[in-house]
Amino acid sequence: MRQWRKGILLFIYSLLLLAAGCSSEEQKSQSQSEEPQKKAEEETPYEVIKASAQQIEHIQGIGYPGNDTGLYLSSSNGLKFFKDGTWFETSAHNHDYMGFQAQKDGFIASGHPDKNSELKDPLGIVKSTDKGASLEKLAFYGKSSFPFLSAGYNSGIVYIISQEQTAELAPGVYRSENKGQTWEPVSLKGLEADTLGMIAAHPDNPNIMAMSTRSGIFFSRDKGETVELVSEPIMATALAFTKDSLYYAYAKQEKVLLDKIDLETMESSPVELPFLSYDNPITYIAADYQNAGRLSFSTYLKDLYQTHDSAENWELLLKNGRIK
């Protein structure tokens, strides 16, 4: 078994957790220390309301669920929504969502519950089809959290990275094709990298997946059993599929760049970006399955951009995580 399977070195994970300000273990210990402060049940009714002026502390995922029209932002303090030029938030159930993934009927995520919730900590893997008003517990509830989680928008296949030895899983990469009931190890044969990173699952084809590493983008057509390098050996920080392309962000020669790979020809081409300083790499990319050409990305310094025309023009939705 490869050395990284024994003790996973997650370069991109370290980058994102630095942006988040704490490790999953720190979050776990914090949530445990807050346990005595939890209330029996939050009295505030769950609603989607106009967001107050605020500073988002951590961006932990973005996406376009198919049962809504807006861009969702997963934060350490619940969900935020950008719709029709306005930011919205939830009045309750402000869970510390991690590994947020949009699907056709809602989203799945991991993380830790709101301190006022009776939910067990950690959340394991949960799913919502009503904008976070309720959560379906899919797997590992009360046992583990998975900052690295990916899911097919239509296919439903789910990938996770298990960081530590647990009663259920050894360290490594796993997939489930039955909503988390069973998990199979992913071999990743051909992965010539000393790190693991973010995983992307194709929205329709359950056989296609990809992983970003500091050695480049590795691509698979057999659910991760074998992978091949499909980019230059660059430090990749984020990736996301559309129906016919794979977008990936990377840092090279003190520049932050974005490319896309045509899935039919496997040829790569650059994508125009607004200027980003080298200390502000891209952390998440999201594509709207229902609206071709609609993409968004977030950055290390909590900027958030969106395009409706396949990167011809970009709109700045957040600067340094500030909702005004």
DRENNU-948758 format. One record per residue (C-alpha): residue in three letters; x negated, y, z negated. Coordinates in steps of 0.2 Angstrom, whole numbers, padded with zeros to 4 digits, always signed. Example, Ala and Ser with C-alpha at 12.3 -4.5 7.8 and 13.67 -1.06 7.14 Angstrom:
BEGIN
ALA-0062-0022-0039/SER-0068-0005-0036/
END
This chain:
BEGIN
MET+0000+0000+0000/ARG-0007+0017+0005/GLN-0014+0028-0009/TRP-0001+0041-0007/ARG+0013+0028-0011/LYS+0004+0025-0028/GLY+0003+0044-0033/ILE+0012+0055-0021/LEU+0002+0071-0018/LEU+0015+0084-0012/PHE+0007+0099-0005/ILE+0023+0107+0002/TYR+0032+0102-0014/SER+0018+0112-0024/LEU+0021+0127-0013/LEU+0040+0127-0015/LEU+0039+0123-0033/LEU+0027+0138-0035/ALA+0040+0148-0026/ALA+0053+0141-0038/GLY+0042+0145-0053/CYS+0043+0129-0061/SER+0041+0110-0058/SER+0056+0098-0059/GLU+0049+0091-0076/GLU+0049+0109-0083/GLN+0066+0111-0077/LYS+0071+0095-0085/SER+0063+0100-0101/GLN+0071+0117-0101/SER+0088+0109-0097/GLN+0086+0097-0112/SER+0082+0111-0123/GLU+0097+0120-0118/GLU+0108+0104-0121/PRO+0114+0110-0139/GLN+0120+0126-0131/LYS+0132+0118-0119/LYS+0150+0122-0121/ALA+0164+0108-0120/GLU+0170+0116-0103/GLU+0168+0132-0094/GLU+0183+0143-0096/THR+0180+0153-0081/PRO+0191+0147-0066/TYR+0180+0142-0051/GLU+0182+0154-0037/VAL+0172+0161-0023/ILE+0170+0180-0026/LYS+0161+0194-0019/ALA+0143+0194-0025/SER+0137+0206-0038/ALA+0121+0216-0035/GLN+0107+0204-0041/GLN+0090+0197-0039/ILE+0090+0179-0033/GLU+0076+0171-0043/HIS+0074+0155-0032/ILE+0080+0150-0015/GLN+0080+0131-0015/GLY+0089+0127+0001/ILE+0100+0134+0015/GLY+0112+0127+0027/TYR+0129+0128+0037/PRO+0142+0115+0031/GLY+0154+0110+0044/ASN+0169+0113+0033/ASP+0165+0132+0032/THR+0159+0146+0043/GLY+0146+0154+0032/LEU+0128+0152+0028/TYR+0126+0144+0011/LEU+0111+0147+0000/SER+0106+0136-0014/SER+0098+0144-0029/SER+0093+0140-0047/ASN+0109+0149-0052/GLY+0122+0142-0041/LEU+0128+0144-0023/LYS+0128+0160-0013/PHE+0137+0162+0004/PHE+0135+0175+0018/LYS+0150+0177+0028/ASP+0155+0191+0040/GLY+0142+0203+0034/THR+0146+0200+0015/TRP+0138+0190+0001/PHE+0149+0179-0010/GLU+0145+0169-0025/THR+0154+0156-0036/SER+0162+0162-0053/ALA+0158+0145-0062/HIS+0148+0129-0059/ASN+0132+0138-0056/HIS+0122+0123-0055/ASP+0103+0123-0052/TYR+0104+0115-0034/MET+0089+0107-0027/GLY+0087+0097-0010/PHE+0102+0106-0003/GLN+0108+0098+0013/ALA+0123+0104+0024/GLN+0134+0090+0032/LYS+0150+0090+0042/ASP+0162+0089+0028/GLY+0152+0099+0015/PHE+0135+0097+0007/ILE+0125+0085-0004/ALA+0111+0091-0016/SER+0102+0086-0032/GLY+0096+0096-0047/HIS+0102+0101-0064/PRO+0119+0106-0070/ASP+0125+0123-0076/LYS+0121+0125-0095/ASN+0139+0127-0098/SER+0144+0111-0089/GLU+0147+0094-0097/LEU+0139+0086-0082/LYS+0124+0075-0086/ASP+0106+0081-0083/PRO+0099+0078-0070/LEU+0113+0077-0057/GLY+0105+0064-0047/ILE+0113+0065-0029/VAL+0130+0073-0028/LYS+0141+0079-0014/SER+0154+0092-0013/THR+0168+0095+0000/ASP+0176+0110-0008/LYS+0162+0123-0009/GLY+0155+0116-0025/ALA+0171+0116-0035/SER+0170+0098-0038/LEU+0155+0085-0036/GLU+0156+0067-0031/LYS+0142+0057-0040/LEU+0133+0047-0026/ALA+0117+0040-0035/PHE+0105+0042-0050/TYR+0117+0053-0060/GLY+0109+0057-0076/LYS+0093+0049-0071/SER+0083+0058-0058/SER+0082+0074-0048/PHE+0076+0075-0030/PRO+0069+0091-0023/PHE+0065+0082-0007/LEU+0081+0076+0000/SER+0087+0076+0018/ALA+0103+0070+0026/GLY+0110+0068+0043/TYR+0124+0081+0047/ASN+0135+0068+0056/SER+0126+0052+0053/GLY+0126+0052+0034/ILE+0109+0044+0032/VAL+0100+0051+0017/TYR+0081+0051+0014/ILE+0073+0055-0003/ILE+0056+0056-0010/SER+0054+0047-0027/GLN+0040+0056-0036/GLU+0038+0045-0051/GLN+0040+0027-0056/THR+0058+0024-0063/ALA+0069+0009-0067/GLU+0076+0010-0050/LEU+0063+0016-0038/ALA+0044+0016-0037/PRO+0035+0032-0030/GLY+0038+0033-0011/VAL+0051+0038+0002/TYR+0068+0029+0003/ARG+0083+0030+0014/SER+0101+0025+0011/GLU+0115+0022+0025/ASN+0129+0019+0013/LYS+0131+0035+0003/GLY+0117+0030-0010/GLN+0124+0013-0015/THR+0108+0005-0009/TRP+0090+0011-0005/GLU+0077+0004+0007/PRO+0059+0009+0007/VAL+0053+0019+0022/SER+0036+0012+0028/LEU+0030+0028+0038/LYS+0017+0017+0047/GLY+0006+0029+0057/LEU+0006+0043+0044/GLU-0011+0050+0045/ALA-0010+0063+0031/ASP-0014+0064+0013/THR+0002+0073+0009/LEU+0020+0071+0010/GLY+0032+0085+0013/MET+0049+0090+0019/ILE+0060+0077+0028/ALA+0072+0082+0042/ALA+0086+0070+0048/HIS+0093+0072+0065/PRO+0111+0078+0064/ASP+0118+0064+0075/ASN+0106+0050+0078/PRO+0102+0040+0062/ASN+0086+0033+0070/ILE+0077+0050+0072/MET+0068+0059+0058/ALA+0053+0069+0055/MET+0042+0075+0041/SER+0031+0090+0038/THR+0014+0088+0031/ARG-0002+0099+0029/SER-0009+0088+0044/GLY+0006+0092+0055/ILE+0023+0086+0060/PHE+0026+0067+0060/PHE+0041+0060+0071/SER+0050+0044+0070/ARG+0063+0035+0081/ASP+0066+0020+0070/LYS+0071+0028+0053/GLY+0054+0032+0048/GLU+0047+0014+0049/THR+0034+0021+0061/VAL+0029+0039+0064/GLU+0018+0048+0076/LEU+0010+0066+0076/VAL+0019+0077+0088/SER+0011+0094+0084/GLU-0006+0101+0082/PRO-0014+0096+0065/ILE-0007+0112+0057/MET-0001+0115+0039/ALA+0018+0113+0042/THR+0029+0121+0029/ALA+0047+0118+0035/LEU+0057+0109+0048/ALA+0075+0106+0055/PHE+0084+0098+0069/THR+0097+0104+0081/LYS+0106+0092+0093/ASP+0091+0093+0106/SER+0077+0101+0097/LEU+0066+0100+0082/TYR+0061+0117+0074/TYR+0046+0118+0063/ALA+0036+0132+0054/TYR+0018+0132+0050/ALA+0003+0143+0045/LYS-0012+0145+0057/GLN-0026+0157+0058/GLU-0018+0168+0044/LYS-0002+0169+0054/VAL+0016+0162+0050/LEU+0023+0154+0066/LEU+0038+0144+0072/ASP+0039+0132+0086/LYS+0052+0120+0093/ILE+0050+0103+0101/ASP+0062+0098+0115/LEU+0068+0080+0110/GLU+0069+0074+0128/THR+0052+0080+0134/MET+0043+0081+0117/GLU+0035+0097+0123/SER+0033+0111+0111/SER+0036+0129+0114/PRO+0034+0145+0103/VAL+0049+0154+0095/GLU+0048+0173+0092/LEU+0048+0178+0074/PRO+0049+0195+0065/PHE+0032+0198+0057/LEU+0028+0188+0042/SER+0013+0191+0032/TYR+0002+0175+0028/ASP+0007+0175+0010/ASN+0025+0174+0015/PRO+0027+0157+0024/ILE+0043+0150+0029/THR+0051+0138+0016/TYR+0067+0132+0024/ILE+0075+0132+0041/ALA+0093+0128+0045/ALA+0103+0126+0061/ASP+0122+0128+0063/TYR+0128+0112+0071/GLN+0145+0121+0076/ASN+0137+0136+0084/ALA+0122+0133+0096/GLY+0109+0146+0094/ARG+0113+0151+0076/LEU+0098+0148+0065/SER+0091+0154+0049/PHE+0076+0153+0038/SER+0070+0158+0021/THR+0052+0163+0015/TYR+0041+0161+0000/LEU+0045+0179-0005/LYS+0063+0176-0004/ASP+0067+0185+0013/LEU+0081+0177+0023/TYR+0084+0179+0042/GLN+0097+0174+0054/THR+0099+0173+0073/HIS+0114+0170+0083/ASP+0105+0170+0100/SER+0091+0156+0098/ALA+0079+0169+0091/GLU+0081+0183+0104/ASN+0086+0194+0089/TRP+0084+0191+0070/GLU+0094+0200+0057/LEU+0087+0202+0039/LEU+0100+0196+0027/LEU+0089+0196+0011/LYS+0073+0206+0007/ASN+0064+0198-0008/GLY+0080+0190-0014/ARG+0089+0206-0017/ILE+0108+0206-0015/LYS+0114+0224-0015/
END
